[in-house]
Amino acid sequence: MKQLFLQEHQDKADKEQDCYGYLLLESIGLYMQADFDKAAAYHENIARSLKELGRMKKVKEKHDRDWLKYKQIEADRQQKELLYKVPVNIYE
């Protein structure tokens, strides 16, 4: 499975996902008890957790795009370096 978060964010992402699950279950219970104000407060915290997970995911996606660009630039540099070293006989 593709890693969604940077390794340095993984622990925080795991905690946010656990928090999301807990809050979701609790909010459903509060809803079933018709405690709508508390359920709404839990949903506000759910939204906060999801936004933070989304932010960390975007950081990972940007990192991956930047890494790919770097690798492409490096490959181009190596190719030019190799072509520069190849002896060329213009009389053949």
PyMOL Python script that loads the backbone (N, CA, C, O; Angstrom):
from pymol import cmd

cmd.read_pdbstr("""\
ATOM      1  N   MET A   1       0.825  -1.183   0.000  1.00  0.00           N
ATOM      2  CA  MET A   1       0.000   0.000   0.000  1.00  0.00           C
ATOM      3  C   MET A   1       0.871   1.248   0.000  1.00  0.00           C
ATOM      4  O   MET A   1       1.891   1.308   0.687  1.00  0.00           O
ATOM      5  N   LYS A   2       0.466   2.222  -0.761  1.00  0.00           N
ATOM      6  CA  LYS A   2       1.215   3.470  -0.849  1.00  0.00           C
ATOM      7  C   LYS A   2       1.180   4.197   0.492  1.00  0.00           C
ATOM      8  O   LYS A   2       0.131   4.324   1.123  1.00  0.00           O
ATOM      9  N   GLN A   3       2.331   4.661   0.901  1.00  0.00           N
ATOM     10  CA  GLN A   3       2.409   5.417   2.152  1.00  0.00           C
ATOM     11  C   GLN A   3       1.800   6.795   1.925  1.00  0.00           C
ATOM     12  O   GLN A   3       2.192   7.494   0.990  1.00  0.00           O
ATOM     13  N   LEU A   4       0.851   7.194   2.762  1.00  0.00           N
ATOM     14  CA  LEU A   4       0.142   8.462   2.595  1.00  0.00           C
ATOM     15  C   LEU A   4       0.848   9.641   3.246  1.00  0.00           C
ATOM     16  O   LEU A   4       0.623  10.791   2.868  1.00  0.00           O
ATOM     17  N   PHE A   5       1.709   9.356   4.230  1.00  0.00           N
ATOM     18  CA  PHE A   5       2.312  10.430   5.010  1.00  0.00           C
ATOM     19  C   PHE A   5       3.827  10.258   5.049  1.00  0.00           C
ATOM     20  O   PHE A   5       4.347   9.154   4.889  1.00  0.00           O
ATOM     21  N   LEU A   6       4.525  11.372   5.265  1.00  0.00           N
ATOM     22  CA  LEU A   6       5.962  11.287   5.477  1.00  0.00           C
ATOM     23  C   LEU A   6       6.232  10.447   6.718  1.00  0.00           C
ATOM     24  O   LEU A   6       5.426  10.420   7.649  1.00  0.00           O
ATOM     25  N   GLN A   7       7.364   9.767   6.725  1.00  0.00           N
ATOM     26  CA  GLN A   7       7.712   8.936   7.879  1.00  0.00           C
ATOM     27  C   GLN A   7       7.708   9.758   9.168  1.00  0.00           C
ATOM     28  O   GLN A   7       7.296   9.272  10.222  1.00  0.00           O
ATOM     29  N   GLU A   8       8.169  11.002   9.075  1.00  0.00           N
ATOM     30  CA  GLU A   8       8.218  11.859  10.266  1.00  0.00           C
ATOM     31  C   GLU A   8       6.831  12.265  10.764  1.00  0.00           C
ATOM     32  O   GLU A   8       6.692  12.695  11.908  1.00  0.00           O
ATOM     33  N   HIS A   9       5.810  12.136   9.926  1.00  0.00           N
ATOM     34  CA  HIS A   9       4.439  12.460  10.317  1.00  0.00           C
ATOM     35  C   HIS A   9       3.619  11.218  10.678  1.00  0.00           C
ATOM     36  O   HIS A   9       2.476  11.344  11.120  1.00  0.00           O
ATOM     37  N   GLN A  10       4.180  10.038  10.499  1.00  0.00           N
ATOM     38  CA  GLN A  10       3.391   8.816  10.628  1.00  0.00           C
ATOM     39  C   GLN A  10       2.789   8.633  12.022  1.00  0.00           C
ATOM     40  O   GLN A  10       1.621   8.263  12.145  1.00  0.00           O
ATOM     41  N   ASP A  11       3.569   8.885  13.064  1.00  0.00           N
ATOM     42  CA  ASP A  11       3.030   8.729  14.430  1.00  0.00           C
ATOM     43  C   ASP A  11       1.859   9.685  14.671  1.00  0.00           C
ATOM     44  O   ASP A  11       0.828   9.293  15.218  1.00  0.00           O
ATOM     45  N   LYS A  12       2.030  10.937  14.257  1.00  0.00           N
ATOM     46  CA  LYS A  12       0.958  11.911  14.431  1.00  0.00           C
ATOM     47  C   LYS A  12      -0.263  11.517  13.605  1.00  0.00           C
ATOM     48  O   LYS A  12      -1.396  11.646  14.069  1.00  0.00           O
ATOM     49  N   ALA A  13      -0.036  11.038  12.381  1.00  0.00           N
ATOM     50  CA  ALA A  13      -1.151  10.613  11.525  1.00  0.00           C
ATOM     51  C   ALA A  13      -1.893   9.439  12.152  1.00  0.00           C
ATOM     52  O   ALA A  13      -3.122   9.389  12.116  1.00  0.00           O
ATOM     53  N   ASP A  14      -1.157   8.504  12.722  1.00  0.00           N
ATOM     54  CA  ASP A  14      -1.800   7.360  13.397  1.00  0.00           C
ATOM     55  C   ASP A  14      -2.677   7.840  14.552  1.00  0.00           C
ATOM     56  O   ASP A  14      -3.792   7.353  14.741  1.00  0.00           O
ATOM     57  N   LYS A  15      -2.165   8.793  15.317  1.00  0.00           N
ATOM     58  CA  LYS A  15      -2.942   9.326  16.442  1.00  0.00           C
ATOM     59  C   LYS A  15      -4.181  10.070  15.953  1.00  0.00           C
ATOM     60  O   LYS A  15      -5.255   9.954  16.543  1.00  0.00           O
ATOM     61  N   GLU A  16      -4.028  10.834  14.874  1.00  0.00           N
ATOM     62  CA  GLU A  16      -5.183  11.551  14.320  1.00  0.00           C
ATOM     63  C   GLU A  16      -6.238  10.573  13.800  1.00  0.00           C
ATOM     64  O   GLU A  16      -7.435  10.811  13.954  1.00  0.00           O
ATOM     65  N   GLN A  17      -5.799   9.483  13.192  1.00  0.00           N
ATOM     66  CA  GLN A  17      -6.752   8.487  12.693  1.00  0.00           C
ATOM     67  C   GLN A  17      -7.468   7.798  13.851  1.00  0.00           C
ATOM     68  O   GLN A  17      -8.670   7.546  13.779  1.00  0.00           O
ATOM     69  N   ASP A  18      -6.733   7.496  14.912  1.00  0.00           N
ATOM     70  CA  ASP A  18      -7.363   6.917  16.101  1.00  0.00           C
ATOM     71  C   ASP A  18      -8.361   7.901  16.712  1.00  0.00           C
ATOM     72  O   ASP A  18      -9.459   7.521  17.118  1.00  0.00           O
ATOM     73  N   CYS A  19      -7.960   9.162  16.769  1.00  0.00           N
ATOM     74  CA  CYS A  19      -8.835  10.205  17.308  1.00  0.00           C
ATOM     75  C   CYS A  19     -10.108  10.311  16.471  1.00  0.00           C
ATOM     76  O   CYS A  19     -11.210  10.407  17.011  1.00  0.00           O
ATOM     77  N   TYR A  20      -9.948  10.294  15.164  1.00  0.00           N
ATOM     78  CA  TYR A  20     -11.098  10.355  14.260  1.00  0.00           C
ATOM     79  C   TYR A  20     -12.071   9.207  14.552  1.00  0.00           C
ATOM     80  O   TYR A  20     -13.273   9.433  14.692  1.00  0.00           O
ATOM     81  N   GLY A  21     -11.563   8.000  14.643  1.00  0.00           N
ATOM     82  CA  GLY A  21     -12.412   6.838  14.894  1.00  0.00           C
ATOM     83  C   GLY A  21     -13.145   6.935  16.222  1.00  0.00           C
ATOM     84  O   GLY A  21     -14.340   6.654  16.305  1.00  0.00           O
ATOM     85  N   TYR A  22     -12.419   7.335  17.260  1.00  0.00           N
ATOM     86  CA  TYR A  22     -13.032   7.485  18.582  1.00  0.00           C
ATOM     87  C   TYR A  22     -14.134   8.543  18.552  1.00  0.00           C
ATOM     88  O   TYR A  22     -15.244   8.309  19.031  1.00  0.00           O
ATOM     89  N   LEU A  23     -13.819   9.703  17.988  1.00  0.00           N
ATOM     90  CA  LEU A  23     -14.791  10.795  17.946  1.00  0.00           C
ATOM     91  C   LEU A  23     -16.025  10.420  17.131  1.00  0.00           C
ATOM     92  O   LEU A  23     -17.147  10.780  17.485  1.00  0.00           O
ATOM     93  N   LEU A  24     -15.808   9.701  16.048  1.00  0.00           N
ATOM     94  CA  LEU A  24     -16.934   9.297  15.205  1.00  0.00           C
ATOM     95  C   LEU A  24     -17.883   8.377  15.973  1.00  0.00           C
ATOM     96  O   LEU A  24     -19.098   8.579  15.964  1.00  0.00           O
ATOM     97  N   LEU A  25     -17.324   7.378  16.628  1.00  0.00           N
ATOM     98  CA  LEU A  25     -18.164   6.457  17.402  1.00  0.00           C
ATOM     99  C   LEU A  25     -18.888   7.175  18.535  1.00  0.00           C
ATOM    100  O   LEU A  25     -20.072   6.939  18.772  1.00  0.00           O
ATOM    101  N   GLU A  26     -18.174   8.049  19.230  1.00  0.00           N
ATOM    102  CA  GLU A  26     -18.794   8.794  20.331  1.00  0.00           C
ATOM    103  C   GLU A  26     -19.901   9.713  19.807  1.00  0.00           C
ATOM    104  O   GLU A  26     -20.960   9.826  20.424  1.00  0.00           O
ATOM    105  N   SER A  27     -19.656  10.362  18.679  1.00  0.00           N
ATOM    106  CA  SER A  27     -20.667  11.278  18.148  1.00  0.00           C
ATOM    107  C   SER A  27     -21.928  10.524  17.725  1.00  0.00           C
ATOM    108  O   SER A  27     -23.038  11.036  17.875  1.00  0.00           O
ATOM    109  N   ILE A  28     -21.761   9.323  17.201  1.00  0.00           N
ATOM    110  CA  ILE A  28     -22.928   8.510  16.841  1.00  0.00           C
ATOM    111  C   ILE A  28     -23.724   8.165  18.100  1.00  0.00           C
ATOM    112  O   ILE A  28     -24.952   8.242  18.106  1.00  0.00           O
ATOM    113  N   GLY A  29     -23.021   7.789  19.152  1.00  0.00           N
ATOM    114  CA  GLY A  29     -23.694   7.492  20.420  1.00  0.00           C
ATOM    115  C   GLY A  29     -24.432   8.704  20.962  1.00  0.00           C
ATOM    116  O   GLY A  29     -25.562   8.584  21.436  1.00  0.00           O
ATOM    117  N   LEU A  30     -23.804   9.863  20.896  1.00  0.00           N
ATOM    118  CA  LEU A  30     -24.452  11.089  21.365  1.00  0.00           C
ATOM    119  C   LEU A  30     -25.668  11.428  20.504  1.00  0.00           C
ATOM    120  O   LEU A  30     -26.696  11.877  21.013  1.00  0.00           O
ATOM    121  N   TYR A  31     -25.542  11.214  19.225  1.00  0.00           N
ATOM    122  CA  TYR A  31     -26.678  11.442  18.321  1.00  0.00           C
ATOM    123  C   TYR A  31     -27.841  10.523  18.687  1.00  0.00           C
ATOM    124  O   TYR A  31     -28.992  10.955  18.755  1.00  0.00           O
ATOM    125  N   MET A  32     -27.526   9.260  18.921  1.00  0.00           N
ATOM    126  CA  MET A  32     -28.576   8.289  19.264  1.00  0.00           C
ATOM    127  C   MET A  32     -29.268   8.657  20.581  1.00  0.00           C
ATOM    128  O   MET A  32     -30.433   8.320  20.795  1.00  0.00           O
ATOM    129  N   GLN A  33     -28.537   9.352  21.458  1.00  0.00           N
ATOM    130  CA  GLN A  33     -29.111   9.800  22.737  1.00  0.00           C
ATOM    131  C   GLN A  33     -29.761  11.181  22.612  1.00  0.00           C
ATOM    132  O   GLN A  33     -30.208  11.758  23.603  1.00  0.00           O
ATOM    133  N   ALA A  34     -29.806  11.700  21.387  1.00  0.00           N
ATOM    134  CA  ALA A  34     -30.385  13.023  21.093  1.00  0.00           C
ATOM    135  C   ALA A  34     -29.635  14.160  21.784  1.00  0.00           C
ATOM    136  O   ALA A  34     -30.210  15.210  22.072  1.00  0.00           O
ATOM    137  N   ASP A  35     -28.328  13.937  22.052  1.00  0.00           N
ATOM    138  CA  ASP A  35     -27.492  15.007  22.614  1.00  0.00           C
ATOM    139  C   ASP A  35     -26.779  15.687  21.439  1.00  0.00           C
ATOM    140  O   ASP A  35     -25.584  15.494  21.215  1.00  0.00           O
ATOM    141  N   PHE A  36     -27.546  16.479  20.707  1.00  0.00           N
ATOM    142  CA  PHE A  36     -27.078  17.030  19.444  1.00  0.00           C
ATOM    143  C   PHE A  36     -25.965  18.060  19.606  1.00  0.00           C
ATOM    144  O   PHE A  36     -25.079  18.149  18.756  1.00  0.00           O
ATOM    145  N   ASP A  37     -25.998  18.829  20.675  1.00  0.00           N
ATOM    146  CA  ASP A  37     -24.948  19.826  20.889  1.00  0.00           C
ATOM    147  C   ASP A  37     -23.585  19.158  21.095  1.00  0.00           C
ATOM    148  O   ASP A  37     -22.587  19.571  20.505  1.00  0.00           O
ATOM    149  N   LYS A  38     -23.557  18.126  21.935  1.00  0.00           N
ATOM    150  CA  LYS A  38     -22.296  17.411  22.151  1.00  0.00           C
ATOM    151  C   LYS A  38     -21.869  16.675  20.880  1.00  0.00           C
ATOM    152  O   LYS A  38     -20.684  16.647  20.547  1.00  0.00           O
ATOM    153  N   ALA A  39     -22.822  16.087  20.178  1.00  0.00           N
ATOM    154  CA  ALA A  39     -22.499  15.398  18.926  1.00  0.00           C
ATOM    155  C   ALA A  39     -21.884  16.384  17.931  1.00  0.00           C
ATOM    156  O   ALA A  39     -20.928  16.055  17.230  1.00  0.00           O
ATOM    157  N   ALA A  40     -22.441  17.591  17.878  1.00  0.00           N
ATOM    158  CA  ALA A  40     -21.908  18.613  16.971  1.00  0.00           C
ATOM    159  C   ALA A  40     -20.483  18.991  17.359  1.00  0.00           C
ATOM    160  O   ALA A  40     -19.631  19.182  16.491  1.00  0.00           O
ATOM    161  N   ALA A  41     -20.221  19.098  18.663  1.00  0.00           N
ATOM    162  CA  ALA A  41     -18.861  19.420  19.121  1.00  0.00           C
ATOM    163  C   ALA A  41     -17.884  18.316  18.715  1.00  0.00           C
ATOM    164  O   ALA A  41     -16.757  18.602  18.310  1.00  0.00           O
ATOM    165  N   TYR A  42     -18.309  17.067  18.821  1.00  0.00           N
ATOM    166  CA  TYR A  42     -17.456  15.961  18.393  1.00  0.00           C
ATOM    167  C   TYR A  42     -17.195  16.038  16.889  1.00  0.00           C
ATOM    168  O   TYR A  42     -16.085  15.770  16.429  1.00  0.00           O
ATOM    169  N   HIS A  43     -18.216  16.402  16.136  1.00  0.00           N
ATOM    170  CA  HIS A  43     -18.038  16.509  14.685  1.00  0.00           C
ATOM    171  C   HIS A  43     -17.092  17.648  14.307  1.00  0.00           C
ATOM    172  O   HIS A  43     -16.373  17.551  13.312  1.00  0.00           O
ATOM    173  N   GLU A  44     -17.088  18.713  15.083  1.00  0.00           N
ATOM    174  CA  GLU A  44     -16.117  19.788  14.845  1.00  0.00           C
ATOM    175  C   GLU A  44     -14.699  19.262  15.040  1.00  0.00           C
ATOM    176  O   GLU A  44     -13.793  19.607  14.282  1.00  0.00           O
ATOM    177  N   ASN A  45     -14.512  18.438  16.047  1.00  0.00           N
ATOM    178  CA  ASN A  45     -13.186  17.848  16.269  1.00  0.00           C
ATOM    179  C   ASN A  45     -12.849  16.812  15.197  1.00  0.00           C
ATOM    180  O   ASN A  45     -11.685  16.657  14.826  1.00  0.00           O
ATOM    181  N   ILE A  46     -13.861  16.105  14.702  1.00  0.00           N
ATOM    182  CA  ILE A  46     -13.640  15.171  13.586  1.00  0.00           C
ATOM    183  C   ILE A  46     -13.127  15.945  12.383  1.00  0.00           C
ATOM    184  O   ILE A  46     -12.163  15.535  11.735  1.00  0.00           O
ATOM    185  N   ALA A  47     -13.778  17.071  12.087  1.00  0.00           N
ATOM    186  CA  ALA A  47     -13.356  17.898  10.950  1.00  0.00           C
ATOM    187  C   ALA A  47     -11.921  18.383  11.130  1.00  0.00           C
ATOM    188  O   ALA A  47     -11.150  18.416  10.171  1.00  0.00           O
ATOM    189  N   ARG A  48     -11.564  18.756  12.350  1.00  0.00           N
ATOM    190  CA  ARG A  48     -10.194  19.202  12.618  1.00  0.00           C
ATOM    191  C   ARG A  48      -9.198  18.077  12.359  1.00  0.00           C
ATOM    192  O   ARG A  48      -8.151  18.307  11.754  1.00  0.00           O
ATOM    193  N   SER A  49      -9.512  16.870  12.806  1.00  0.00           N
ATOM    194  CA  SER A  49      -8.617  15.727  12.571  1.00  0.00           C
ATOM    195  C   SER A  49      -8.475  15.442  11.077  1.00  0.00           C
ATOM    196  O   SER A  49      -7.374  15.192  10.586  1.00  0.00           O
ATOM    197  N   LEU A  50      -9.589  15.481  10.367  1.00  0.00           N
ATOM    198  CA  LEU A  50      -9.539  15.218   8.925  1.00  0.00           C
ATOM    199  C   LEU A  50      -8.741  16.287   8.188  1.00  0.00           C
ATOM    200  O   LEU A  50      -8.003  15.975   7.254  1.00  0.00           O
ATOM    201  N   LYS A  51      -8.882  17.542   8.597  1.00  0.00           N
ATOM    202  CA  LYS A  51      -8.104  18.617   7.969  1.00  0.00           C
ATOM    203  C   LYS A  51      -6.617  18.421   8.221  1.00  0.00           C
ATOM    204  O   LYS A  51      -5.802  18.639   7.324  1.00  0.00           O
ATOM    205  N   GLU A  52      -6.260  18.016   9.419  1.00  0.00           N
ATOM    206  CA  GLU A  52      -4.844  17.786   9.734  1.00  0.00           C
ATOM    207  C   GLU A  52      -4.302  16.598   8.935  1.00  0.00           C
ATOM    208  O   GLU A  52      -3.178  16.651   8.436  1.00  0.00           O
ATOM    209  N   LEU A  53      -5.083  15.543   8.812  1.00  0.00           N
ATOM    210  CA  LEU A  53      -4.660  14.402   7.993  1.00  0.00           C
ATOM    211  C   LEU A  53      -4.495  14.839   6.533  1.00  0.00           C
ATOM    212  O   LEU A  53      -3.547  14.431   5.862  1.00  0.00           O
ATOM    213  N   GLY A  54      -5.416  15.665   6.050  1.00  0.00           N
ATOM    214  CA  GLY A  54      -5.311  16.166   4.682  1.00  0.00           C
ATOM    215  C   GLY A  54      -4.078  17.022   4.485  1.00  0.00           C
ATOM    216  O   GLY A  54      -3.423  16.940   3.446  1.00  0.00           O
ATOM    217  N   ARG A  55      -3.755  17.848   5.478  1.00  0.00           N
ATOM    218  CA  ARG A  55      -2.563  18.689   5.395  1.00  0.00           C
ATOM    219  C   ARG A  55      -1.304  17.837   5.315  1.00  0.00           C
ATOM    220  O   ARG A  55      -0.424  18.095   4.493  1.00  0.00           O
ATOM    221  N   MET A  56      -1.220  16.823   6.167  1.00  0.00           N
ATOM    222  CA  MET A  56      -0.040  15.953   6.159  1.00  0.00           C
ATOM    223  C   MET A  56       0.059  15.176   4.852  1.00  0.00           C
ATOM    224  O   MET A  56       1.160  14.941   4.354  1.00  0.00           O
ATOM    225  N   LYS A  57      -1.069  14.779   4.295  1.00  0.00           N
ATOM    226  CA  LYS A  57      -1.070  14.069   3.018  1.00  0.00           C
ATOM    227  C   LYS A  57      -0.558  14.977   1.901  1.00  0.00           C
ATOM    228  O   LYS A  57       0.213  14.538   1.047  1.00  0.00           O
ATOM    229  N   LYS A  58      -0.985  16.240   1.906  1.00  0.00           N
ATOM    230  CA  LYS A  58      -0.523  17.195   0.889  1.00  0.00           C
ATOM    231  C   LYS A  58       0.979  17.434   0.996  1.00  0.00           C
ATOM    232  O   LYS A  58       1.662  17.570  -0.019  1.00  0.00           O
ATOM    233  N   VAL A  59       1.495  17.486   2.226  1.00  0.00           N
ATOM    234  CA  VAL A  59       2.942  17.648   2.432  1.00  0.00           C
ATOM    235  C   VAL A  59       3.676  16.469   1.794  1.00  0.00           C
ATOM    236  O   VAL A  59       4.692  16.657   1.125  1.00  0.00           O
ATOM    237  N   LYS A  60       3.163  15.254   2.001  1.00  0.00           N
ATOM    238  CA  LYS A  60       3.784  14.048   1.418  1.00  0.00           C
ATOM    239  C   LYS A  60       3.723  14.093  -0.106  1.00  0.00           C
ATOM    240  O   LYS A  60       4.703  13.767  -0.776  1.00  0.00           O
ATOM    241  N   GLU A  61       2.579  14.496  -0.657  1.00  0.00           N
ATOM    242  CA  GLU A  61       2.438  14.559  -2.110  1.00  0.00           C
ATOM    243  C   GLU A  61       3.410  15.575  -2.703  1.00  0.00           C
ATOM    244  O   GLU A  61       4.014  15.310  -3.743  1.00  0.00           O
ATOM    245  N   LYS A  62       3.572  16.731  -2.062  1.00  0.00           N
ATOM    246  CA  LYS A  62       4.523  17.736  -2.539  1.00  0.00           C
ATOM    247  C   LYS A  62       5.940  17.193  -2.449  1.00  0.00           C
ATOM    248  O   LYS A  62       6.737  17.369  -3.370  1.00  0.00           O
ATOM    249  N   HIS A  63       6.251  16.538  -1.349  1.00  0.00           N
ATOM    250  CA  HIS A  63       7.580  15.933  -1.194  1.00  0.00           C
ATOM    251  C   HIS A  63       7.849  14.950  -2.326  1.00  0.00           C
ATOM    252  O   HIS A  63       8.935  14.955  -2.906  1.00  0.00           O
ATOM    253  N   ASP A  64       6.868  14.105  -2.644  1.00  0.00           N
ATOM    254  CA  ASP A  64       7.038  13.110  -3.704  1.00  0.00           C
ATOM    255  C   ASP A  64       7.234  13.773  -5.065  1.00  0.00           C
ATOM    256  O   ASP A  64       8.064  13.328  -5.858  1.00  0.00           O
ATOM    257  N   ARG A  65       6.467  14.847  -5.343  1.00  0.00           N
ATOM    258  CA  ARG A  65       6.628  15.572  -6.617  1.00  0.00           C
ATOM    259  C   ARG A  65       8.013  16.203  -6.701  1.00  0.00           C
ATOM    260  O   ARG A  65       8.677  16.123  -7.735  1.00  0.00           O
ATOM    261  N   ASP A  66       8.446  16.829  -5.614  1.00  0.00           N
ATOM    262  CA  ASP A  66       9.765  17.456  -5.589  1.00  0.00           C
ATOM    263  C   ASP A  66      10.872  16.420  -5.754  1.00  0.00           C
ATOM    264  O   ASP A  66      11.856  16.675  -6.448  1.00  0.00           O
ATOM    265  N   TRP A  67      10.723  15.263  -5.130  1.00  0.00           N
ATOM    266  CA  TRP A  67      11.709  14.197  -5.238  1.00  0.00           C
ATOM    267  C   TRP A  67      11.794  13.693  -6.683  1.00  0.00           C
ATOM    268  O   TRP A  67      12.889  13.461  -7.195  1.00  0.00           O
ATOM    269  N   LEU A  68      10.654  13.526  -7.333  1.00  0.00           N
ATOM    270  CA  LEU A  68      10.636  13.085  -8.724  1.00  0.00           C
ATOM    271  C   LEU A  68      11.331  14.103  -9.621  1.00  0.00           C
ATOM    272  O   LEU A  68      12.119  13.727 -10.489  1.00  0.00           O
ATOM    273  N   LYS A  69      11.046  15.382  -9.419  1.00  0.00           N
ATOM    274  CA  LYS A  69      11.715  16.427 -10.206  1.00  0.00           C
ATOM    275  C   LYS A  69      13.225  16.370 -10.007  1.00  0.00           C
ATOM    276  O   LYS A  69      13.988  16.462 -10.969  1.00  0.00           O
ATOM    277  N   TYR A  70      13.650  16.218  -8.759  1.00  0.00           N
ATOM    278  CA  TYR A  70      15.071  16.124  -8.465  1.00  0.00           C
ATOM    279  C   TYR A  70      15.708  14.945  -9.198  1.00  0.00           C
ATOM    280  O   TYR A  70      16.771  15.085  -9.804  1.00  0.00           O
ATOM    281  N   LYS A  71      15.054  13.784  -9.140  1.00  0.00           N
ATOM    282  CA  LYS A  71      15.604  12.599  -9.793  1.00  0.00           C
ATOM    283  C   LYS A  71      15.669  12.786 -11.308  1.00  0.00           C
ATOM    284  O   LYS A  71      16.611  12.311 -11.943  1.00  0.00           O
ATOM    285  N   GLN A  72      14.682  13.472 -11.899  1.00  0.00           N
ATOM    286  CA  GLN A  72      14.693  13.726 -13.332  1.00  0.00           C
ATOM    287  C   GLN A  72      15.823  14.677 -13.701  1.00  0.00           C
ATOM    288  O   GLN A  72      16.505  14.467 -14.705  1.00  0.00           O
ATOM    289  N   ILE A  73      16.028  15.708 -12.909  1.00  0.00           N
ATOM    290  CA  ILE A  73      17.127  16.654 -13.153  1.00  0.00           C
ATOM    291  C   ILE A  73      18.465  15.936 -13.020  1.00  0.00           C
ATOM    292  O   ILE A  73      19.367  16.143 -13.832  1.00  0.00           O
ATOM    293  N   GLU A  74      18.594  15.103 -12.012  1.00  0.00           N
ATOM    294  CA  GLU A  74      19.844  14.361 -11.801  1.00  0.00           C
ATOM    295  C   GLU A  74      20.109  13.398 -12.959  1.00  0.00           C
ATOM    296  O   GLU A  74      21.251  13.274 -13.402  1.00  0.00           O
ATOM    297  N   ALA A  75      19.087  12.723 -13.448  1.00  0.00           N
ATOM    298  CA  ALA A  75      19.262  11.809 -14.582  1.00  0.00           C
ATOM    299  C   ALA A  75      19.684  12.579 -15.826  1.00  0.00           C
ATOM    300  O   ALA A  75      20.539  12.118 -16.582  1.00  0.00           O
ATOM    301  N   ASP A  76      19.092  13.745 -16.040  1.00  0.00           N
ATOM    302  CA  ASP A  76      19.454  14.578 -17.190  1.00  0.00           C
ATOM    303  C   ASP A  76      20.905  15.036 -17.068  1.00  0.00           C
ATOM    304  O   ASP A  76      21.643  15.036 -18.054  1.00  0.00           O
ATOM    305  N   ARG A  77      21.310  15.423 -15.871  1.00  0.00           N
ATOM    306  CA  ARG A  77      22.694  15.856 -15.651  1.00  0.00           C
ATOM    307  C   ARG A  77      23.668  14.713 -15.928  1.00  0.00           C
ATOM    308  O   ARG A  77      24.701  14.917 -16.566  1.00  0.00           O
ATOM    309  N   GLN A  78      23.343  13.518 -15.454  1.00  0.00           N
ATOM    310  CA  GLN A  78      24.217  12.372 -15.680  1.00  0.00           C
ATOM    311  C   GLN A  78      24.296  12.017 -17.164  1.00  0.00           C
ATOM    312  O   GLN A  78      25.359  11.653 -17.668  1.00  0.00           O
ATOM    313  N   GLN A  79      23.172  12.125 -17.850  1.00  0.00           N
ATOM    314  CA  GLN A  79      23.167  11.831 -19.283  1.00  0.00           C
ATOM    315  C   GLN A  79      24.050  12.829 -20.032  1.00  0.00           C
ATOM    316  O   GLN A  79      24.829  12.433 -20.900  1.00  0.00           O
ATOM    317  N   LYS A  80      23.938  14.102 -19.709  1.00  0.00           N
ATOM    318  CA  LYS A  80      24.776  15.117 -20.360  1.00  0.00           C
ATOM    319  C   LYS A  80      26.247  14.893 -20.048  1.00  0.00           C
ATOM    320  O   LYS A  80      27.102  15.050 -20.920  1.00  0.00           O
ATOM    321  N   GLU A  81      26.542  14.526 -18.810  1.00  0.00           N
ATOM    322  CA  GLU A  81      27.919  14.249 -18.411  1.00  0.00           C
ATOM    323  C   GLU A  81      28.479  13.073 -19.205  1.00  0.00           C
ATOM    324  O   GLU A  81      29.622  13.115 -19.659  1.00  0.00           O
ATOM    325  N   LEU A  82      27.686  12.041 -19.368  1.00  0.00           N
ATOM    326  CA  LEU A  82      28.108  10.875 -20.130  1.00  0.00           C
ATOM    327  C   LEU A  82      28.332  11.235 -21.596  1.00  0.00           C
ATOM    328  O   LEU A  82      29.339  10.835 -22.181  1.00  0.00           O
ATOM    329  N   LEU A  83      27.423  11.974 -22.189  1.00  0.00           N
ATOM    330  CA  LEU A  83      27.565  12.375 -23.589  1.00  0.00           C
ATOM    331  C   LEU A  83      28.775  13.274 -23.789  1.00  0.00           C
ATOM    332  O   LEU A  83      29.413  13.212 -24.840  1.00  0.00           O
ATOM    333  N   TYR A  84      29.103  14.091 -22.830  1.00  0.00           N
ATOM    334  CA  TYR A  84      30.259  14.966 -22.908  1.00  0.00           C
ATOM    335  C   TYR A  84      31.550  14.168 -22.933  1.00  0.00           C
ATOM    336  O   TYR A  84      32.520  14.564 -23.579  1.00  0.00           O
ATOM    337  N   LYS A  85      31.562  13.032 -22.220  1.00  0.00           N
ATOM    338  CA  LYS A  85      32.757  12.191 -22.127  1.00  0.00           C
ATOM    339  C   LYS A  85      32.953  11.272 -23.322  1.00  0.00           C
ATOM    340  O   LYS A  85      34.059  10.778 -23.539  1.00  0.00           O
ATOM    341  N   VAL A  86      31.891  11.029 -24.110  1.00  0.00           N
ATOM    342  CA  VAL A  86      31.974  10.113 -25.236  1.00  0.00           C
ATOM    343  C   VAL A  86      32.797  10.768 -26.336  1.00  0.00           C
ATOM    344  O   VAL A  86      32.482  11.870 -26.786  1.00  0.00           O
ATOM    345  N   PRO A  87      33.870  10.072 -26.771  1.00  0.00           N
ATOM    346  CA  PRO A  87      34.674  10.660 -27.861  1.00  0.00           C
ATOM    347  C   PRO A  87      33.872  10.643 -29.180  1.00  0.00           C
ATOM    348  O   PRO A  87      33.194   9.668 -29.504  1.00  0.00           O
ATOM    349  N   VAL A  88      33.972  11.721 -29.903  1.00  0.00           N
ATOM    350  CA  VAL A  88      33.262  11.845 -31.163  1.00  0.00           C
ATOM    351  C   VAL A  88      34.279  12.074 -32.265  1.00  0.00           C
ATOM    352  O   VAL A  88      35.139  12.950 -32.178  1.00  0.00           O
ATOM    353  N   ASN A  89      34.152  11.256 -33.309  1.00  0.00           N
ATOM    354  CA  ASN A  89      35.015  11.419 -34.482  1.00  0.00           C
ATOM    355  C   ASN A  89      34.137  11.993 -35.586  1.00  0.00           C
ATOM    356  O   ASN A  89      33.273  11.298 -36.122  1.00  0.00           O
ATOM    357  N   ILE A  90      34.354  13.249 -35.924  1.00  0.00           N
ATOM    358  CA  ILE A  90      33.486  13.890 -36.909  1.00  0.00           C
ATOM    359  C   ILE A  90      33.786  13.421 -38.333  1.00  0.00           C
ATOM    360  O   ILE A  90      33.049  13.769 -39.255  1.00  0.00           O
ATOM    361  N   TYR A  91      34.832  12.654 -38.530  1.00  0.00           N
ATOM    362  CA  TYR A  91      35.207  12.190 -39.879  1.00  0.00           C
ATOM    363  C   TYR A  91      34.641  10.832 -40.216  1.00  0.00           C
ATOM    364  O   TYR A  91      34.880  10.324 -41.311  1.00  0.00           O
ATOM    365  N   GLU A  92      33.907  10.235 -39.318  1.00  0.00           N
ATOM    366  CA  GLU A  92      33.324   8.919 -39.615  1.00  0.00           C
ATOM    367  C   GLU A  92      31.954   9.049 -40.162  1.00  0.00           C
ATOM    368  O   GLU A  92      31.313   8.044 -40.468  1.00  0.00           O
TER     369      GLU A  92
END
""", "prot")
cmd.dss("prot")
cmd.show_as("cartoon", "prot")
cmd.util.cbc("prot")
cmd.orient("prot")
